[in-house]
Amino acid sequence: MKLCICGLGYIGLPTAAMFASHGVSVHGVDVNVHAVETINKGMIHIVEPGLGEVVRQAVKENMLRASTEACEADAFIICVPTPFKGESHEPDLSYVESATAEIAPFLRKGNTVILESTSPVGTTERVAEILREMRPDLVMASENTDECDVFIAYCPERVLPGRIMTELVDNDRIVGGINRVSADKASDIYAVFVKGELLRTNARTAEMSKLTENSFRDVNIAFANELSLICDRLNIDVWELIALANHHPRVNILNPGPGVGGHCIAVDPWFIVSRTPDLARIIHTARLVNDGKPEWVKQQVRNAIAKLNRHCNIACLGLAFKPDIDDLRESPSVFIARDLAKEYPGCVMAVEPNITELPEIFDGTGLRLVSAEEALKADIILLLVDHREFRSISPDFDEKQILIDTRGLWRK
């Protein structure tokens, strides 16, 4: 079997590497020339434990090759981004549509097309529609019959950054076909390496399942973040409160933070809201709570500056959206650090042990990357991400410094 995988990012590359390590010839496609060149050298352009060695071996054995263009294959997997558009939070399907158009000329009878990108309900049908328009010579899968030339399915990723190489294999997978036979064909492909259960359903249910899983997480995080706001006003230690409440046998409250980031939880709930805005009231409110937390954090910094009543240096510890990864997508820590750097020019520094240079979003802000040692000398220390490097520190701040700990890591 030969696979063509479109998108070689945090999900596409591990997926490509996993198939390649199980004897499948993989042709990876990405618009990022640097990523393509890096992979073809047997190296990786992202941080993920265990991925580098698998990619190196797969490239060495000629089982994995990257390119900027698609090619003929037995199956095609689309793993491209699905962000939303600005303040409206409307889903941006342009990457999915572009990848679909990219593979269309290479399709032949018997192929399987699988969409992995987290998408609004109905996106897999949109993929089928595009292929139908571009390739009228082939019968694309449809829900009305199992007779087709090209099988089309949706199979969302369900992995945790930092554990992707393990969870790709062990986690159960939902496989939603446009029709029954498409679900069967896609399941056979994932059975190459997946040890978890392959749960067959239709494409719409599979799409909604992915959105539901991340919305569930978002709502629960919003509850914790809202508690942190309430406790701050009532002068209560929110982490002590949550620890006590969690002693109840049927209570399991999550920990608060500076907001919610990442390519899934901070984005996916909006896909439900966009389709059913009149019904998704709890989901919508949770998004507003979590999206509003960064502004609250920035206000804590302003309050600290007013309390010190002097020129202050501000250190932001952590930029990634979760601990021990280099992924900055939709990270509230990034937005907080950027906005503070604009508000207090020349006064803001950041520590992010998992990156070596700042992304473009910080261009012109004056923010600079520094060591943890230098950052801990700042007047205001804003702990945003509990990276292992920070967990190993036992800081001793003097009375002239103010700690704002959004993770409860260094609280007394």
Secondary structure, 3 states (H helix, E strand, C coil): CEEEEECCCCCHHHHHHHHHHCCCEEEEECCCHHHHHHHHCCCCCCCCCCHHHHHHHHHHCCCEEEECCCCCCCEEEECCCCCEEHHHCEECCHHHHHHHHHHHHHCCCCCEEEECCCCCCCHHHHHHHHHHHHCCCCCECECCECCCCEEEEECCCCCCCCCHHHHHHHCCEEEEECCHHHHHHHHHHHCCCCCCCEEEEEHHHHHHHHHHHHHHHHHHHHHHHHHHHHHHHCCCCHHHHHHHHCCCCCCCCCCCCCCCCCCCCCCHHHHHHHHCCCCCHHHHHHHHHHHHHHHHHHHHHHHHHHHHCCCCCEEEECCCCCCCCCCCCCCHHHHHHHHHHHHCCCCEEEECCCCCCCCHHHCCCCCEECCHHHHCCCCEEEECCCCHHHHCCCCCCCCCCEEEECCCCCCC
